[in-house]
Amino acid sequence: MRDNPYTRMVDRVTSSLGRFISWMALLMVLIGAYNAIARYLGRFIGVNLSSNLYLELQWYLFSLIFLLGAGYALKENAHVRVDVVYGRLEARARAWINVVGSVLMLIPFSIFVLWVSWPSIRNSWAVREMSPDPGGLPRYPLKAVIIVAFVLLLAQGVSELVKDVAILRRGADAEADDDAAHPGGIGL
């Protein structure tokens, strides 16, 4: 599990992206605070201090955090999980659940989203889609992040799958090590 170069590379990229996303979250909060203060201060002094650009920038940052954070959430086991029984199971049983969830749900869903979203993203780039609001931002780069996000989620899903298969191959004698070493996965 630890010697696999693919999982090491994907996990390293995902962790770096996660750190970057945390800074984007701070930036989004600061822009949101500016938007709120500018709106009220502008009313008070009678000058428009905000614009659609700042409002859309806040919305875009939220979208980027959500989209690009999916793989990081999977790696760090921070995704939503219906954990009625899963947390009480041994590492091997959790690995089986993760393998089944990855193979039947996560990987096919990621591929499906890539396939279905491609025409819309391609069309958005073809016309250089812009916001319909005055002073708004271009939409086509943000739409392209859908492809990037699901490629990253797919890569991290395969990384987690490789780790879970390694747990299953090693057997029960390594379960104690895996409880601490592999918190991720896509449980049911």
Rosetta constraint file for C-alpha pairs under 8 A:
AtomPair CA 1 CA 7 HARMONIC 7.80 0.50
AtomPair CA 1 CA 162 HARMONIC 7.27 0.50
AtomPair CA 1 CA 163 HARMONIC 5.18 0.50
AtomPair CA 1 CA 166 HARMONIC 5.56 0.50
AtomPair CA 1 CA 167 HARMONIC 7.53 0.50
AtomPair CA 2 CA 7 HARMONIC 7.67 0.50
AtomPair CA 2 CA 8 HARMONIC 7.13 0.50
AtomPair CA 3 CA 8 HARMONIC 7.60 0.50
AtomPair CA 4 CA 8 HARMONIC 6.32 0.50
AtomPair CA 5 CA 9 HARMONIC 6.04 0.50
AtomPair CA 6 CA 10 HARMONIC 6.11 0.50
AtomPair CA 6 CA 159 HARMONIC 7.03 0.50
AtomPair CA 7 CA 11 HARMONIC 5.80 0.50
AtomPair CA 7 CA 156 HARMONIC 7.97 0.50
AtomPair CA 7 CA 159 HARMONIC 4.86 0.50
AtomPair CA 7 CA 160 HARMONIC 7.65 0.50
AtomPair CA 7 CA 162 HARMONIC 7.41 0.50
AtomPair CA 7 CA 163 HARMONIC 7.65 0.50
AtomPair CA 8 CA 12 HARMONIC 6.03 0.50
AtomPair CA 9 CA 13 HARMONIC 6.23 0.50
AtomPair CA 10 CA 14 HARMONIC 6.00 0.50
AtomPair CA 10 CA 155 HARMONIC 6.75 0.50
AtomPair CA 10 CA 156 HARMONIC 6.25 0.50
AtomPair CA 10 CA 159 HARMONIC 6.79 0.50
AtomPair CA 11 CA 15 HARMONIC 5.98 0.50
AtomPair CA 11 CA 75 HARMONIC 7.24 0.50
AtomPair CA 11 CA 156 HARMONIC 7.09 0.50
AtomPair CA 11 CA 159 HARMONIC 7.56 0.50
AtomPair CA 12 CA 16 HARMONIC 6.18 0.50
AtomPair CA 13 CA 17 HARMONIC 6.13 0.50
AtomPair CA 14 CA 18 HARMONIC 6.08 0.50
AtomPair CA 14 CA 71 HARMONIC 6.55 0.50
AtomPair CA 14 CA 72 HARMONIC 5.51 0.50
AtomPair CA 14 CA 75 HARMONIC 7.59 0.50
AtomPair CA 14 CA 152 HARMONIC 7.80 0.50
AtomPair CA 14 CA 156 HARMONIC 7.47 0.50
AtomPair CA 15 CA 19 HARMONIC 6.40 0.50
AtomPair CA 15 CA 72 HARMONIC 6.51 0.50
AtomPair CA 16 CA 20 HARMONIC 6.37 0.50
AtomPair CA 17 CA 21 HARMONIC 6.08 0.50
AtomPair CA 17 CA 68 HARMONIC 7.64 0.50
AtomPair CA 17 CA 69 HARMONIC 7.81 0.50
AtomPair CA 17 CA 72 HARMONIC 7.47 0.50
AtomPair CA 18 CA 22 HARMONIC 6.37 0.50
AtomPair CA 18 CA 69 HARMONIC 6.46 0.50
AtomPair CA 18 CA 72 HARMONIC 5.70 0.50
AtomPair CA 19 CA 23 HARMONIC 6.85 0.50
AtomPair CA 20 CA 24 HARMONIC 6.49 0.50
AtomPair CA 21 CA 25 HARMONIC 6.19 0.50
AtomPair CA 21 CA 65 HARMONIC 5.88 0.50
AtomPair CA 21 CA 68 HARMONIC 7.52 0.50
AtomPair CA 21 CA 69 HARMONIC 6.90 0.50
AtomPair CA 22 CA 26 HARMONIC 6.54 0.50
AtomPair CA 23 CA 27 HARMONIC 6.28 0.50
AtomPair CA 24 CA 28 HARMONIC 6.05 0.50
AtomPair CA 24 CA 61 HARMONIC 6.67 0.50
AtomPair CA 24 CA 65 HARMONIC 6.99 0.50
AtomPair CA 25 CA 29 HARMONIC 6.27 0.50
AtomPair CA 25 CA 61 HARMONIC 7.41 0.50
AtomPair CA 25 CA 62 HARMONIC 7.51 0.50
AtomPair CA 25 CA 65 HARMONIC 6.87 0.50
AtomPair CA 26 CA 30 HARMONIC 6.27 0.50
AtomPair CA 27 CA 31 HARMONIC 6.15 0.50
AtomPair CA 28 CA 32 HARMONIC 6.05 0.50
AtomPair CA 28 CA 57 HARMONIC 7.98 0.50
AtomPair CA 28 CA 58 HARMONIC 5.44 0.50
AtomPair CA 28 CA 61 HARMONIC 5.90 0.50
AtomPair CA 28 CA 62 HARMONIC 6.90 0.50
AtomPair CA 29 CA 33 HARMONIC 6.08 0.50
AtomPair CA 29 CA 58 HARMONIC 7.97 0.50
AtomPair CA 30 CA 34 HARMONIC 6.15 0.50
AtomPair CA 31 CA 35 HARMONIC 6.10 0.50
AtomPair CA 31 CA 54 HARMONIC 6.94 0.50
AtomPair CA 31 CA 57 HARMONIC 7.88 0.50
AtomPair CA 31 CA 58 HARMONIC 6.18 0.50
AtomPair CA 32 CA 36 HARMONIC 6.29 0.50
AtomPair CA 32 CA 55 HARMONIC 7.71 0.50
AtomPair CA 32 CA 58 HARMONIC 6.25 0.50
AtomPair CA 33 CA 37 HARMONIC 6.11 0.50
AtomPair CA 34 CA 38 HARMONIC 5.74 0.50
AtomPair CA 35 CA 39 HARMONIC 6.03 0.50
AtomPair CA 35 CA 50 HARMONIC 6.24 0.50
AtomPair CA 35 CA 54 HARMONIC 6.86 0.50
AtomPair CA 35 CA 55 HARMONIC 6.89 0.50
AtomPair CA 36 CA 40 HARMONIC 6.49 0.50
AtomPair CA 37 CA 41 HARMONIC 5.83 0.50
AtomPair CA 38 CA 42 HARMONIC 5.52 0.50
AtomPair CA 38 CA 48 HARMONIC 7.72 0.50
AtomPair CA 38 CA 49 HARMONIC 5.22 0.50
AtomPair CA 38 CA 50 HARMONIC 5.70 0.50
AtomPair CA 39 CA 43 HARMONIC 6.35 0.50
AtomPair CA 39 CA 48 HARMONIC 7.35 0.50
AtomPair CA 39 CA 49 HARMONIC 6.68 0.50
AtomPair CA 39 CA 50 HARMONIC 6.30 0.50
AtomPair CA 40 CA 44 HARMONIC 6.28 0.50
AtomPair CA 41 CA 45 HARMONIC 6.22 0.50
AtomPair CA 41 CA 49 HARMONIC 7.76 0.50
AtomPair CA 42 CA 46 HARMONIC 5.49 0.50
AtomPair CA 42 CA 47 HARMONIC 4.81 0.50
AtomPair CA 42 CA 48 HARMONIC 5.09 0.50
AtomPair CA 42 CA 49 HARMONIC 5.44 0.50
AtomPair CA 42 CA 50 HARMONIC 7.82 0.50
AtomPair CA 43 CA 47 HARMONIC 6.66 0.50
AtomPair CA 43 CA 48 HARMONIC 7.33 0.50
AtomPair CA 50 CA 54 HARMONIC 6.75 0.50
AtomPair CA 51 CA 55 HARMONIC 6.71 0.50
AtomPair CA 51 CA 135 HARMONIC 7.06 0.50
AtomPair CA 52 CA 56 HARMONIC 5.89 0.50
AtomPair CA 52 CA 133 HARMONIC 6.92 0.50
AtomPair CA 52 CA 134 HARMONIC 6.86 0.50
AtomPair CA 52 CA 135 HARMONIC 5.69 0.50
AtomPair CA 52 CA 136 HARMONIC 5.42 0.50
AtomPair CA 53 CA 57 HARMONIC 5.94 0.50
AtomPair CA 53 CA 135 HARMONIC 5.66 0.50
AtomPair CA 53 CA 136 HARMONIC 4.86 0.50
AtomPair CA 53 CA 137 HARMONIC 6.14 0.50
AtomPair CA 54 CA 58 HARMONIC 6.25 0.50
AtomPair CA 55 CA 59 HARMONIC 6.44 0.50
AtomPair CA 56 CA 60 HARMONIC 5.94 0.50
AtomPair CA 56 CA 136 HARMONIC 6.57 0.50
AtomPair CA 56 CA 137 HARMONIC 6.77 0.50
AtomPair CA 57 CA 61 HARMONIC 6.08 0.50
AtomPair CA 57 CA 137 HARMONIC 7.55 0.50
AtomPair CA 58 CA 62 HARMONIC 6.30 0.50
AtomPair CA 59 CA 63 HARMONIC 6.28 0.50
AtomPair CA 60 CA 64 HARMONIC 6.13 0.50
AtomPair CA 60 CA 142 HARMONIC 7.08 0.50
AtomPair CA 61 CA 65 HARMONIC 6.08 0.50
AtomPair CA 62 CA 66 HARMONIC 6.17 0.50
AtomPair CA 63 CA 67 HARMONIC 5.98 0.50
AtomPair CA 64 CA 68 HARMONIC 5.65 0.50
AtomPair CA 64 CA 69 HARMONIC 7.74 0.50
AtomPair CA 64 CA 142 HARMONIC 7.67 0.50
AtomPair CA 64 CA 145 HARMONIC 7.37 0.50
AtomPair CA 65 CA 69 HARMONIC 5.45 0.50
AtomPair CA 66 CA 70 HARMONIC 6.54 0.50
AtomPair CA 67 CA 145 HARMONIC 7.40 0.50
AtomPair CA 67 CA 146 HARMONIC 6.79 0.50
AtomPair CA 67 CA 149 HARMONIC 5.45 0.50
AtomPair CA 67 CA 150 HARMONIC 7.89 0.50
AtomPair CA 68 CA 72 HARMONIC 7.70 0.50
AtomPair CA 68 CA 145 HARMONIC 7.82 0.50
AtomPair CA 68 CA 148 HARMONIC 7.81 0.50
AtomPair CA 68 CA 149 HARMONIC 5.06 0.50
AtomPair CA 68 CA 152 HARMONIC 7.70 0.50
AtomPair CA 69 CA 73 HARMONIC 6.00 0.50
AtomPair CA 70 CA 74 HARMONIC 6.27 0.50
AtomPair CA 70 CA 79 HARMONIC 7.78 0.50
AtomPair CA 70 CA 149 HARMONIC 7.42 0.50
AtomPair CA 70 CA 153 HARMONIC 6.20 0.50
AtomPair CA 71 CA 75 HARMONIC 6.19 0.50
AtomPair CA 71 CA 149 HARMONIC 7.74 0.50
AtomPair CA 71 CA 152 HARMONIC 6.08 0.50
AtomPair CA 71 CA 153 HARMONIC 4.39 0.50
AtomPair CA 71 CA 154 HARMONIC 7.83 0.50
AtomPair CA 71 CA 156 HARMONIC 5.67 0.50
AtomPair CA 71 CA 157 HARMONIC 7.51 0.50
AtomPair CA 72 CA 76 HARMONIC 6.08 0.50
AtomPair CA 72 CA 156 HARMONIC 7.98 0.50
AtomPair CA 73 CA 77 HARMONIC 5.82 0.50
AtomPair CA 73 CA 78 HARMONIC 4.63 0.50
AtomPair CA 73 CA 79 HARMONIC 5.21 0.50
AtomPair CA 74 CA 78 HARMONIC 6.22 0.50
AtomPair CA 74 CA 79 HARMONIC 5.74 0.50
AtomPair CA 74 CA 153 HARMONIC 7.93 0.50
AtomPair CA 74 CA 156 HARMONIC 7.29 0.50
AtomPair CA 74 CA 157 HARMONIC 7.46 0.50
AtomPair CA 74 CA 184 HARMONIC 5.96 0.50
AtomPair CA 74 CA 185 HARMONIC 6.39 0.50
AtomPair CA 74 CA 186 HARMONIC 7.17 0.50
AtomPair CA 75 CA 156 HARMONIC 6.81 0.50
AtomPair CA 75 CA 160 HARMONIC 7.25 0.50
AtomPair CA 75 CA 183 HARMONIC 7.77 0.50
AtomPair CA 75 CA 184 HARMONIC 5.13 0.50
AtomPair CA 75 CA 185 HARMONIC 7.16 0.50
AtomPair CA 76 CA 183 HARMONIC 6.62 0.50
AtomPair CA 76 CA 184 HARMONIC 5.58 0.50
AtomPair CA 77 CA 183 HARMONIC 5.71 0.50
AtomPair CA 77 CA 184 HARMONIC 4.19 0.50
AtomPair CA 77 CA 185 HARMONIC 6.48 0.50
AtomPair CA 78 CA 184 HARMONIC 7.94 0.50
AtomPair CA 81 CA 186 HARMONIC 7.63 0.50
AtomPair CA 81 CA 187 HARMONIC 6.33 0.50
AtomPair CA 81 CA 188 HARMONIC 6.54 0.50
AtomPair CA 82 CA 187 HARMONIC 7.60 0.50
AtomPair CA 82 CA 188 HARMONIC 6.07 0.50
AtomPair CA 83 CA 87 HARMONIC 6.21 0.50
AtomPair CA 83 CA 187 HARMONIC 7.98 0.50
AtomPair CA 83 CA 188 HARMONIC 7.53 0.50
AtomPair CA 85 CA 89 HARMONIC 6.72 0.50
AtomPair CA 86 CA 94 HARMONIC 6.37 0.50
AtomPair CA 86 CA 187 HARMONIC 7.19 0.50
AtomPair CA 86 CA 188 HARMONIC 7.80 0.50
AtomPair CA 89 CA 93 HARMONIC 6.00 0.50
AtomPair CA 89 CA 94 HARMONIC 6.16 0.50
AtomPair CA 90 CA 94 HARMONIC 6.30 0.50
AtomPair CA 90 CA 175 HARMONIC 7.14 0.50
AtomPair CA 91 CA 95 HARMONIC 6.01 0.50
AtomPair CA 91 CA 167 HARMONIC 7.71 0.50
AtomPair CA 91 CA 175 HARMONIC 5.36 0.50
AtomPair CA 91 CA 176 HARMONIC 7.60 0.50
AtomPair CA 91 CA 178 HARMONIC 6.49 0.50
AtomPair CA 91 CA 179 HARMONIC 5.93 0.50
AtomPair CA 92 CA 96 HARMONIC 6.36 0.50
AtomPair CA 92 CA 167 HARMONIC 6.48 0.50
AtomPair CA 92 CA 168 HARMONIC 6.00 0.50
AtomPair CA 92 CA 171 HARMONIC 7.24 0.50
AtomPair CA 92 CA 172 HARMONIC 6.71 0.50
AtomPair CA 92 CA 175 HARMONIC 6.63 0.50
AtomPair CA 93 CA 97 HARMONIC 6.39 0.50
AtomPair CA 94 CA 98 HARMONIC 6.10 0.50
AtomPair CA 94 CA 187 HARMONIC 7.25 0.50
AtomPair CA 95 CA 99 HARMONIC 6.05 0.50
AtomPair CA 95 CA 164 HARMONIC 4.91 0.50
AtomPair CA 95 CA 165 HARMONIC 7.21 0.50
AtomPair CA 95 CA 167 HARMONIC 6.74 0.50
AtomPair CA 95 CA 168 HARMONIC 6.77 0.50
AtomPair CA 95 CA 185 HARMONIC 7.68 0.50
AtomPair CA 96 CA 100 HARMONIC 6.19 0.50
AtomPair CA 96 CA 164 HARMONIC 7.38 0.50
AtomPair CA 96 CA 168 HARMONIC 7.46 0.50
AtomPair CA 97 CA 101 HARMONIC 6.01 0.50
AtomPair CA 97 CA 186 HARMONIC 7.61 0.50
AtomPair CA 97 CA 187 HARMONIC 5.61 0.50
AtomPair CA 97 CA 188 HARMONIC 6.79 0.50
AtomPair CA 98 CA 102 HARMONIC 5.88 0.50
AtomPair CA 98 CA 161 HARMONIC 7.23 0.50
AtomPair CA 98 CA 164 HARMONIC 6.92 0.50
AtomPair CA 98 CA 185 HARMONIC 5.26 0.50
AtomPair CA 98 CA 186 HARMONIC 4.86 0.50
AtomPair CA 98 CA 187 HARMONIC 4.94 0.50
AtomPair CA 98 CA 188 HARMONIC 7.66 0.50
AtomPair CA 99 CA 103 HARMONIC 5.99 0.50
AtomPair CA 99 CA 161 HARMONIC 5.82 0.50
AtomPair CA 99 CA 164 HARMONIC 6.43 0.50
AtomPair CA 99 CA 165 HARMONIC 7.15 0.50
AtomPair CA 99 CA 186 HARMONIC 7.79 0.50
AtomPair CA 100 CA 104 HARMONIC 5.79 0.50
AtomPair CA 100 CA 105 HARMONIC 7.83 0.50
AtomPair CA 101 CA 105 HARMONIC 5.30 0.50
AtomPair CA 101 CA 106 HARMONIC 6.41 0.50
AtomPair CA 101 CA 186 HARMONIC 5.69 0.50
AtomPair CA 101 CA 187 HARMONIC 6.03 0.50
AtomPair CA 101 CA 188 HARMONIC 6.50 0.50
AtomPair CA 102 CA 106 HARMONIC 4.65 0.50
AtomPair CA 102 CA 107 HARMONIC 5.68 0.50
AtomPair CA 102 CA 157 HARMONIC 6.63 0.50
AtomPair CA 102 CA 158 HARMONIC 7.81 0.50
AtomPair CA 102 CA 161 HARMONIC 6.58 0.50
AtomPair CA 102 CA 185 HARMONIC 7.88 0.50
AtomPair CA 102 CA 186 HARMONIC 6.11 0.50
AtomPair CA 103 CA 107 HARMONIC 5.78 0.50
AtomPair CA 103 CA 108 HARMONIC 7.07 0.50
AtomPair CA 104 CA 108 HARMONIC 6.47 0.50
AtomPair CA 105 CA 109 HARMONIC 5.77 0.50
AtomPair CA 106 CA 110 HARMONIC 6.09 0.50
AtomPair CA 106 CA 154 HARMONIC 7.61 0.50
AtomPair CA 106 CA 157 HARMONIC 6.92 0.50
AtomPair CA 106 CA 186 HARMONIC 7.46 0.50
AtomPair CA 107 CA 111 HARMONIC 6.26 0.50
AtomPair CA 107 CA 154 HARMONIC 6.03 0.50
AtomPair CA 107 CA 157 HARMONIC 6.72 0.50
AtomPair CA 107 CA 158 HARMONIC 7.60 0.50
AtomPair CA 108 CA 112 HARMONIC 6.00 0.50
AtomPair CA 109 CA 113 HARMONIC 6.15 0.50
AtomPair CA 110 CA 114 HARMONIC 6.28 0.50
AtomPair CA 110 CA 150 HARMONIC 5.71 0.50
AtomPair CA 110 CA 151 HARMONIC 7.55 0.50
AtomPair CA 110 CA 153 HARMONIC 7.20 0.50
AtomPair CA 110 CA 154 HARMONIC 5.95 0.50
AtomPair CA 111 CA 115 HARMONIC 6.16 0.50
AtomPair CA 111 CA 150 HARMONIC 7.80 0.50
AtomPair CA 111 CA 154 HARMONIC 7.62 0.50
AtomPair CA 112 CA 116 HARMONIC 6.01 0.50
AtomPair CA 113 CA 117 HARMONIC 5.76 0.50
AtomPair CA 113 CA 150 HARMONIC 7.36 0.50
AtomPair CA 114 CA 118 HARMONIC 6.03 0.50
AtomPair CA 114 CA 146 HARMONIC 7.83 0.50
AtomPair CA 114 CA 147 HARMONIC 5.98 0.50
AtomPair CA 114 CA 150 HARMONIC 6.63 0.50
AtomPair CA 114 CA 151 HARMONIC 7.76 0.50
AtomPair CA 117 CA 121 HARMONIC 6.23 0.50
AtomPair CA 117 CA 146 HARMONIC 7.68 0.50
AtomPair CA 117 CA 147 HARMONIC 7.65 0.50
AtomPair CA 118 CA 122 HARMONIC 5.95 0.50
AtomPair CA 118 CA 147 HARMONIC 7.45 0.50
AtomPair CA 119 CA 123 HARMONIC 6.11 0.50
AtomPair CA 120 CA 124 HARMONIC 6.12 0.50
AtomPair CA 121 CA 125 HARMONIC 6.29 0.50
AtomPair CA 121 CA 140 HARMONIC 6.99 0.50
AtomPair CA 121 CA 143 HARMONIC 5.84 0.50
AtomPair CA 121 CA 144 HARMONIC 6.06 0.50
AtomPair CA 122 CA 126 HARMONIC 6.14 0.50
AtomPair CA 123 CA 127 HARMONIC 6.43 0.50
AtomPair CA 124 CA 128 HARMONIC 5.78 0.50
AtomPair CA 124 CA 129 HARMONIC 5.10 0.50
AtomPair CA 124 CA 139 HARMONIC 7.56 0.50
AtomPair CA 124 CA 140 HARMONIC 5.20 0.50
AtomPair CA 124 CA 143 HARMONIC 7.59 0.50
AtomPair CA 125 CA 129 HARMONIC 6.52 0.50
AtomPair CA 125 CA 140 HARMONIC 5.28 0.50
AtomPair CA 125 CA 141 HARMONIC 7.67 0.50
AtomPair CA 128 CA 138 HARMONIC 7.24 0.50
AtomPair CA 128 CA 139 HARMONIC 7.66 0.50
AtomPair CA 128 CA 140 HARMONIC 5.93 0.50
AtomPair CA 129 CA 138 HARMONIC 6.06 0.50
AtomPair CA 129 CA 139 HARMONIC 5.45 0.50
AtomPair CA 129 CA 140 HARMONIC 5.35 0.50
AtomPair CA 130 CA 136 HARMONIC 7.24 0.50
AtomPair CA 130 CA 137 HARMONIC 6.18 0.50
AtomPair CA 130 CA 138 HARMONIC 4.12 0.50
AtomPair CA 130 CA 139 HARMONIC 5.13 0.50
AtomPair CA 130 CA 140 HARMONIC 7.13 0.50
AtomPair CA 131 CA 136 HARMONIC 5.11 0.50
AtomPair CA 131 CA 137 HARMONIC 5.60 0.50
AtomPair CA 131 CA 138 HARMONIC 5.76 0.50
AtomPair CA 131 CA 139 HARMONIC 6.05 0.50
AtomPair CA 132 CA 136 HARMONIC 7.07 0.50
AtomPair CA 138 CA 142 HARMONIC 7.84 0.50
AtomPair CA 139 CA 143 HARMONIC 6.31 0.50
AtomPair CA 140 CA 144 HARMONIC 6.31 0.50
AtomPair CA 141 CA 145 HARMONIC 6.75 0.50
AtomPair CA 142 CA 146 HARMONIC 7.47 0.50
AtomPair CA 143 CA 147 HARMONIC 7.81 0.50
AtomPair CA 144 CA 148 HARMONIC 6.75 0.50
AtomPair CA 145 CA 149 HARMONIC 5.77 0.50
AtomPair CA 146 CA 150 HARMONIC 6.20 0.50
AtomPair CA 147 CA 151 HARMONIC 6.10 0.50
AtomPair CA 148 CA 152 HARMONIC 6.16 0.50
AtomPair CA 149 CA 153 HARMONIC 6.07 0.50
AtomPair CA 150 CA 154 HARMONIC 5.84 0.50
AtomPair CA 151 CA 155 HARMONIC 6.09 0.50
AtomPair CA 152 CA 156 HARMONIC 6.13 0.50
AtomPair CA 153 CA 157 HARMONIC 5.92 0.50
AtomPair CA 154 CA 158 HARMONIC 6.18 0.50
AtomPair CA 155 CA 159 HARMONIC 6.20 0.50
AtomPair CA 156 CA 160 HARMONIC 6.14 0.50
AtomPair CA 157 CA 161 HARMONIC 6.09 0.50
AtomPair CA 157 CA 185 HARMONIC 7.77 0.50
AtomPair CA 158 CA 162 HARMONIC 6.12 0.50
AtomPair CA 159 CA 163 HARMONIC 6.36 0.50
AtomPair CA 160 CA 164 HARMONIC 6.16 0.50
AtomPair CA 160 CA 184 HARMONIC 6.85 0.50
AtomPair CA 160 CA 185 HARMONIC 5.82 0.50
AtomPair CA 161 CA 165 HARMONIC 6.09 0.50
AtomPair CA 161 CA 185 HARMONIC 7.53 0.50
AtomPair CA 162 CA 166 HARMONIC 6.17 0.50
AtomPair CA 163 CA 167 HARMONIC 6.39 0.50
AtomPair CA 163 CA 182 HARMONIC 7.71 0.50
AtomPair CA 164 CA 168 HARMONIC 6.37 0.50
AtomPair CA 164 CA 185 HARMONIC 7.76 0.50
AtomPair CA 165 CA 169 HARMONIC 6.14 0.50
AtomPair CA 166 CA 170 HARMONIC 6.12 0.50
AtomPair CA 167 CA 171 HARMONIC 6.35 0.50
AtomPair CA 167 CA 174 HARMONIC 7.43 0.50
AtomPair CA 167 CA 175 HARMONIC 7.51 0.50
AtomPair CA 167 CA 178 HARMONIC 7.20 0.50
AtomPair CA 170 CA 174 HARMONIC 6.49 0.50
AtomPair CA 171 CA 175 HARMONIC 7.32 0.50
AtomPair CA 174 CA 178 HARMONIC 6.38 0.50
AtomPair CA 175 CA 179 HARMONIC 6.25 0.50
AtomPair CA 176 CA 180 HARMONIC 7.17 0.50
AtomPair CA 177 CA 181 HARMONIC 6.14 0.50
AtomPair CA 178 CA 182 HARMONIC 5.42 0.50
AtomPair CA 179 CA 183 HARMONIC 6.80 0.50
